[in-house]
Amino acid sequence: MKFSFETDKILIAGKWRNAENNETIDVFNPSTGEVLCKVARGSAKDIDEAVLAAQAAMDGEWGRMTALERGRILTKIGEKIKKYEDELTEIESHDVGKPVKQARADAIAMARYFEFYGGSADKVMGHTIPYMEGYTVYTLREPHGVTGHIVPWNYPMQITGRCVGGALAMGNTCVLKPSEEACLTALLFARIAEEAGLPKGVLNVVPGFGAEAGAALSSHPGVHHISFTGSVGVGKLVQKAAGDNIVPVTLELGGKSPQIVFDDADLDAALPFLVAGGIQNAGQTCSAGTRILAQSGIYEKLIEMMSEKYKALQVGKATDDLDVGPLISAKQLNTVKSYIEAGEKSGLKIAAQGSIVYDAPENGNYVSPTLFRDVSNDHKLAQEEIFGPVQVVIPFDSEEEAIKIANGTEYGLVTGVWTRDGGRQLRMAKAVKAGQLFINNYGAGGGVELPFGGIGKSGFGREKGFEALYGFSVLKTVAVNHG
């Protein structure tokens, strides 16, 4: 496809230029396996210059700007994103391999983040605290300063919106390191932000490899807060690097989220959510509902219903806008295939699979969505994050057993509960260990207002909603002795 901007540049202090080393990275189209374009290979030196630029902006116009003025700029960014919705959708579809309808939903969500945070910027307030006679005590919410954002390839627009939008709303400046595998919408977004009037140096964008640019950002002494979304392994490295500088970190990591279906559930209402929870974005979603826990009374019926849905699933080019697009890379394709093969070799039974359409490009990263049945919760397919369109169905008998299975992984990101029993709904809400819990739905439309994050190896800290604004700020207590 043709791009309206140079893809191989980085943005520092309002200037688009080559990486310091003049090196680039090939970006591949997941649908075809062909080179889509080249992006800059940012280095530690580029990151250092970006941090210095962000600090200069913090010390300048942006740092003196009122919350009202910041909010107006963010709102304008949201309006501009909507203006570029079609271009963002097309780029994301080619770059990530998302079916067009999913890419468009991400562009719309990105705009919504900036609308929400634009309206929220001047509404985060401190408190007065009753204290001793002669004192007036109050609290202030202040920005950290320079914030670093390491964004993955699976949801570039949404995750950029939620972390950069929240950070800017609280008055921070940003250095964004998007994934080298899918960073094109981040680059276009930076141009959109410029067009909307964001001052120079407030947002700096340096693509590059994680081991180079990402490592330099997470360990930089001039960065005051890090937000990272990605794997557990890399999250540990980011946390350790930031820890050397005593810098707070928000980590949104992996998941092995359960969807628990009780005998009294409305199966017709649940079915679309159960399937979509595992195949959306080709299963490359940290909050994917990949473990289906089904109570014995409806187990076979649910297997039958899900199997019918799976058999109808079609996989193909992102631009064909089918049910499932390609995986991000050949490496990820091999990983997902290895899990499916491991399941079969261990004796697991495949209940149903989707199909790759006949005209899907030969070198695309396609895998058939796969539903396994009768899986024990201690099997690797029920314990490890596959990051592909693979779901397992696990039987259970009692509510107590369902809770034990649901909580029986190292993760704790999202849980879905399907039951019409009001008492059970409340009991499950208290008993399940997860950062988000949805009852008789899954995802609630992905609302930007809803705090998101996990426990255990799913990470810590919260993004989205007002809770994110608290994380992107520092609380200061002021005690005035006026006699």
C-alpha positions in Angstrom: 0.0 0.0 0.0 1.0 3.7 -0.4 1.6 5.7 2.7 1.0 9.4 3.2 4.1 9.8 5.4 7.6 8.6 5.6 7.6 5.3 7.6 11.3 5.2 8.3 11.6 8.3 10.5 11.6 8.9 14.2 10.2 12.0 16.0 12.3 13.9 18.5 11.6 17.5 19.7 9.2 18.1 16.8 11.6 17.0 14.1 11.3 13.9 11.9 14.6 12.4 11.1 16.5 9.1 10.5 17.7 7.0 13.3 21.1 8.0 14.6 22.6 4.9 13.0 20.7 5.4 9.7 19.6 1.8 10.0 16.1 0.5 9.3 14.0 -2.6 10.0 11.8 -4.5 7.5 8.1 -4.6 8.4 6.2 -7.6 6.9 2.6 -7.8 5.9 1.2 -10.8 7.9 -1.4 -11.5 5.2 1.2 -12.1 2.5 4.6 -12.4 4.1 5.9 -9.6 1.9 7.8 -6.6 3.0 5.3 -3.8 3.7 7.8 -1.0 4.4 10.8 -0.1 6.5 10.9 1.6 9.9 13.7 3.2 11.8 15.9 1.2 14.0 16.1 3.5 17.0 19.2 3.3 19.3 20.1 4.1 22.8 21.4 7.5 21.6 18.0 8.2 20.0 16.2 7.3 23.2 18.5 9.6 25.2 17.8 12.5 22.9 14.1 11.8 23.1 14.1 11.8 26.9 16.1 15.1 26.9 13.5 16.6 24.5 10.6 15.4 26.7 12.2 17.0 29.7 12.8 20.2 27.9 9.1 20.3 26.9 8.2 19.5 30.6 10.3 22.5 31.7 8.7 24.7 29.0 5.3 25.5 27.6 3.7 22.1 28.4 4.7 22.2 32.0 3.2 25.6 32.5 0.0 24.8 30.6 -3.3 24.6 32.6 -5.2 21.3 32.8 -8.0 23.0 30.8 -5.7 23.9 27.9 -4.2 20.3 27.9 -7.6 18.8 27.8 -8.6 21.0 24.8 -5.6 19.7 22.9 -6.3 16.1 23.7 -9.9 16.5 22.7 -8.8 18.0 19.4 -6.4 15.0 18.9 -9.5 12.8 19.3 -11.3 14.8 16.7 -8.4 14.5 14.3 -8.1 10.8 14.8 -11.7 10.5 13.6 -10.8 12.5 10.6 -8.0 10.0 9.8 -10.1 6.9 10.7 -10.1 5.4 7.2 -6.3 5.7 6.8 -5.6 4.4 10.3 -7.9 1.5 9.6 -6.2 0.6 6.4 -2.7 0.8 7.8 -3.5 -1.2 10.9 -5.2 -3.9 8.8 -2.1 -4.3 6.6 0.4 -3.8 9.5 -1.1 -6.1 12.1 -3.2 -8.4 10.0 -6.5 -7.4 11.6 -9.7 -7.9 9.6 -10.9 -4.4 8.6 -13.8 -4.3 11.0 -11.5 -5.0 13.9 -9.0 -2.4 12.8 -11.7 0.2 12.4 -13.0 -0.6 15.9 -9.4 0.1 17.2 -9.3 3.4 15.4 -12.6 4.4 16.9 -11.4 3.4 20.4 -8.2 5.4 20.0 -10.3 8.5 19.3 -12.5 7.7 22.3 -9.5 7.6 24.6 -8.5 11.1 23.7 -12.1 12.3 24.0 -12.3 10.8 27.5 -8.9 12.0 28.7 -9.4 15.4 27.1 -12.6 15.8 29.2 -10.9 14.4 32.3 -7.7 16.5 32.3 -9.2 19.3 34.5 -11.3 17.0 36.7 -8.6 15.2 38.7 -8.7 17.0 42.0 -7.0 16.9 45.4 -8.7 16.8 48.8 -8.7 18.8 52.0 -7.9 16.8 55.1 -9.4 17.7 58.5 -6.4 18.1 60.8 -5.3 20.0 64.0 -6.4 23.5 64.9 -4.3 26.0 63.1 -3.6 23.8 60.1 -5.0 23.6 56.6 -4.0 20.4 54.8 -4.7 19.5 51.2 -3.4 17.2 48.5 -2.3 17.9 44.9 -2.0 15.6 41.9 1.1 16.4 39.9 2.7 14.8 36.9 5.6 12.4 37.2 7.5 14.2 34.5 8.9 12.2 31.5 7.0 9.0 31.0 8.1 6.1 28.9 5.7 3.9 27.0 6.6 0.5 25.4 3.7 -0.6 23.3 3.2 -4.1 21.7 2.2 -5.0 18.2 -1.2 -6.6 18.9 -3.2 -3.4 19.6 -1.0 -0.4 18.7 -3.8 2.1 18.4 -5.7 1.2 21.5 -2.7 0.8 23.8 -1.1 4.0 22.6 -4.4 5.8 23.2 -4.8 4.5 26.7 -1.3 5.0 28.0 -0.2 8.2 26.1 -3.6 9.8 26.5 -3.7 9.2 30.2 -0.1 10.4 30.7 -0.7 13.6 28.7 -3.9 14.4 30.5 -2.0 14.5 33.8 0.6 16.8 32.3 3.4 14.4 31.7 5.6 14.3 28.5 6.1 11.1 26.6 8.6 8.9 24.9 6.9 6.2 22.9 8.6 3.0 21.8 6.2 1.2 19.6 6.9 -2.4 18.5 9.1 -2.8 15.4 6.7 -5.4 14.1 3.7 -3.0 13.9 4.3 0.7 14.6 2.9 2.4 11.5 -0.3 3.8 13.2 1.8 5.1 16.1 3.9 7.1 13.5 0.7 8.4 11.8 -0.8 9.2 15.2 2.2 11.4 16.1 1.6 13.4 13.0 -2.0 13.7 13.9 -1.1 15.0 17.3 1.2 17.6 15.8 -1.6 18.7 13.5 -3.9 19.0 16.5 -1.4 21.4 18.2 0.5 19.3 20.6 3.7 21.3 21.4 7.1 20.0 20.2 8.8 17.6 22.4 5.7 16.6 24.4 5.5 13.3 22.4 8.6 11.7 21.0 8.4 8.4 19.0 11.3 6.1 18.6 10.7 2.7 16.9 13.3 0.0 17.3 14.0 -3.4 18.8 13.1 -4.1 22.4 16.6 -5.2 23.3 17.9 -1.9 22.0 15.5 1.0 22.1 13.2 -0.6 24.6 15.9 -1.5 27.0 17.4 2.0 26.8 14.1 3.6 27.6 13.2 1.4 30.6 16.7 1.9 32.1 17.0 5.6 31.4 17.6 7.7 34.5 15.7 10.6 33.0 12.4 8.7 32.8 10.1 9.0 35.8 7.4 6.4 35.0 7.2 3.4 32.6 4.2 1.8 31.2 4.7 -1.6 29.5 2.3 -4.0 27.8 3.8 -7.3 26.7 5.0 -10.7 27.8 5.8 -11.7 31.4 9.5 -12.3 30.5 10.1 -8.9 29.1 7.9 -7.3 31.8 10.4 -8.6 34.4 13.3 -7.1 32.5 11.5 -3.7 32.3 10.7 -3.8 36.0 14.3 -4.6 37.0 15.7 -1.9 34.8 13.3 0.7 36.1 13.9 -0.5 39.7 17.6 0.5 39.4 16.3 4.1 39.1 13.5 3.6 41.7 11.0 4.4 39.0 7.3 3.3 39.2 6.1 0.9 36.5 2.7 -0.1 35.2 2.8 -3.6 33.8 0.0 -5.1 31.7 1.2 -8.6 31.0 -0.2 -12.0 29.9 -3.4 -13.8 30.7 -5.1 -17.2 30.7 -8.6 -15.9 31.3 -11.5 -18.2 32.1 -15.1 -17.9 30.9 -17.2 -19.8 33.4 -20.6 -21.2 32.1 -23.0 -22.5 34.6 -26.0 -24.8 34.0 -28.5 -22.0 34.2 -26.7 -19.7 31.7 -28.4 -18.3 28.7 -26.3 -20.3 26.2 -27.6 -18.4 23.1 -26.6 -15.1 24.6 -23.2 -16.4 25.8 -22.2 -18.2 22.6 -21.0 -15.2 20.6 -18.9 -13.9 23.5 -17.4 -17.3 24.2 -16.1 -17.7 20.7 -15.1 -14.1 20.1 -13.2 -14.1 23.3 -10.8 -16.6 21.9 -10.5 -15.7 18.2 -10.6 -11.8 18.2 -7.4 -10.5 16.7 -6.5 -14.1 15.9 -6.3 -14.8 19.6 -3.5 -12.4 20.0 -5.1 -10.6 23.0 -3.8 -10.7 26.5 -7.4 -10.7 27.9 -8.6 -13.4 25.5 -11.1 -15.8 27.2 -9.2 -19.0 26.2 -10.4 -21.3 29.0 -14.1 -22.2 28.7 -15.2 -23.8 32.0 -18.5 -25.6 31.4 -20.7 -27.1 34.1 -21.6 -30.8 33.5 -25.3 -30.2 32.9 -24.7 -28.1 29.8 -21.3 -29.4 28.8 -22.2 -31.4 25.8 -24.7 -28.9 24.6 -22.1 -26.1 24.8 -19.5 -28.2 23.0 -22.0 -28.8 20.2 -22.9 -25.1 19.9 -19.3 -23.9 20.0 -18.3 -26.5 17.5 -20.9 -25.3 15.0 -19.6 -21.8 15.3 -16.0 -22.9 15.0 -16.7 -24.9 11.8 -18.1 -21.8 10.2 -15.1 -19.6 11.0 -13.1 -18.5 8.0 -9.5 -17.3 8.0 -7.9 -15.2 5.3 -6.3 -11.9 4.3 -7.0 -9.0 6.7 -8.4 -7.0 3.8 -11.0 -9.8 3.1 -12.5 -8.9 6.4 -13.3 -12.4 7.4 -13.7 -13.8 11.0 -10.0 -14.3 11.6 -6.9 -12.7 10.0 -3.3 -13.9 10.0 -1.0 -14.1 13.0 1.6 -11.3 13.3 4.7 -13.3 12.1 6.0 -16.6 10.9 7.6 -17.0 14.4 4.2 -16.6 16.1 2.6 -19.0 13.6 5.1 -21.7 14.4 4.5 -21.1 18.1 0.8 -21.5 17.9 1.1 -24.6 15.6 3.4 -26.2 18.2 0.8 -25.8 20.9 -1.9 -27.4 18.7 0.4 -30.3 17.9 1.3 -30.7 21.5 -2.3 -30.9 22.4 -3.0 -33.6 19.8 0.1 -35.6 20.8 -0.9 -35.6 24.4 -4.3 -37.2 23.5 -6.5 -34.1 23.6 -9.5 -34.2 21.3 -10.2 -31.5 18.9 -13.9 -30.6 19.0 -13.8 -28.4 15.9 -11.6 -26.2 13.7 -12.2 -23.3 11.4 -10.9 -23.2 7.9 -8.4 -21.2 5.9 -10.0 -20.0 2.7 -8.7 -21.4 -0.5 -7.3 -18.1 -1.9 -5.4 -17.1 1.3 -1.8 -16.1 0.2 0.6 -19.1 0.5 3.1 -17.1 2.6 0.6 -15.6 5.0 0.7 -16.5 8.7 -2.6 -18.5 8.8 -3.7 -21.1 11.3 -7.0 -22.7 11.8 -8.9 -21.7 14.9 -9.0 -24.8 17.1 -11.3 -25.9 19.9 -10.1 -28.6 22.3 -12.5 -30.4 24.6 -12.2 -32.5 27.8 -9.1 -30.6 28.9 -7.6 -30.8 32.4 -6.7 -27.5 34.0 -3.1 -28.7 34.6 -2.5 -29.3 30.9 -0.1 -26.8 29.3 -2.8 -25.7 26.9 -4.8 -24.6 29.9 -1.9 -23.0 31.8 0.3 -21.3 29.2 -0.6 -18.2 27.1 -0.7 -19.4 23.5 -1.5 -16.0 21.9 -3.4 -17.6 19.0 -7.0 -18.7 18.2 -6.9 -21.8 20.4 -9.5 -22.4 23.2 -9.9 -25.3 25.6 -13.1 -26.5 27.3 -12.7 -27.7 30.8 -15.6 -29.5 32.6 -16.6 -28.8 36.2 -19.4 -29.9 38.6 -19.8 -27.5 41.4 -19.4 -23.8 42.0 -16.4 -24.5 44.4 -14.7 -26.5 41.7 -15.2 -23.7 39.2 -13.6 -21.2 41.5 -10.6 -23.5 42.1 -10.1 -24.0 38.3 -10.6 -20.4 37.5 -8.0 -19.3 40.0 -5.7 -22.2 39.1 -3.2 -20.4 36.9 -0.4 -17.9 37.5 -2.4 -15.2 35.8 -5.3 -13.0 36.9 -6.4 -10.6 34.2 -10.0 -11.1 33.2 -12.8 -13.5 34.0 -16.3 -14.0 32.6 -19.1 -15.6 34.5 -22.3 -16.8 32.9 -25.2 -17.5 35.3 -28.7 -16.1 36.0 -28.4 -16.8 39.7 -28.0 -13.4 41.5 -26.4 -14.9 44.6 -23.9 -16.9 42.6 -23.0 -13.8 40.6 -22.1 -12.0 43.8 -20.2 -14.9 45.2 -18.2 -15.4 42.1 -17.4 -11.7 41.9 -15.8 -12.0 45.4 -14.1 -15.3 44.9 -12.5 -15.0 41.5 -9.0 -13.5 41.4 -8.8 -11.1 38.4 -8.5 -7.4 37.6 -11.7 -7.4 35.7 -14.8 -9.6 36.0 -17.7 -9.6 33.6 -21.0 -11.2 34.5 -23.2 -12.3 31.6 -20.9 -10.5 29.1 -17.3 -10.5 28.3 -15.4 -7.2 27.7 -18.3 -4.8 28.1 -17.5 -3.4 24.7 -13.9 -2.6 25.8 -15.0 0.6 27.5 -12.2 3.2 28.0 -13.9 4.2 31.3 -13.2 0.8 32.9 -10.0 0.4 34.8 -7.9 -2.4 33.3 -5.0 -4.5 34.7 -4.3 -7.7 36.5 -2.9 -9.5 39.5 -0.2 -12.2 39.7 1.8 -12.6 36.5 -0.8 -10.5 34.6 1.0 -7.5 36.1 0.0 -4.6 38.3 -1.2 -1.0 38.1 -4.3 0.1 36.2 -4.8 1.7 32.8 -8.1 3.1 31.4 -10.6 5.2 33.2 -9.9 7.7 36.0 -7.8 5.1 37.8 -5.1 5.5 35.1 -4.9 9.2 35.8 -4.0 8.5 39.4 -1.2 6.1 38.3 0.1 8.8 35.9 0.4 11.3 38.7 2.1 11.8 42.1 0.2 12.7 45.2 1.6 15.6 47.2 0.4 16.5 50.7 0.6 20.2 51.7 0.2 21.1 55.4 -0.1 24.9 56.1 0.4 26.1 59.7 -1.4 29.4 59.7 -1.9 29.7 63.5 
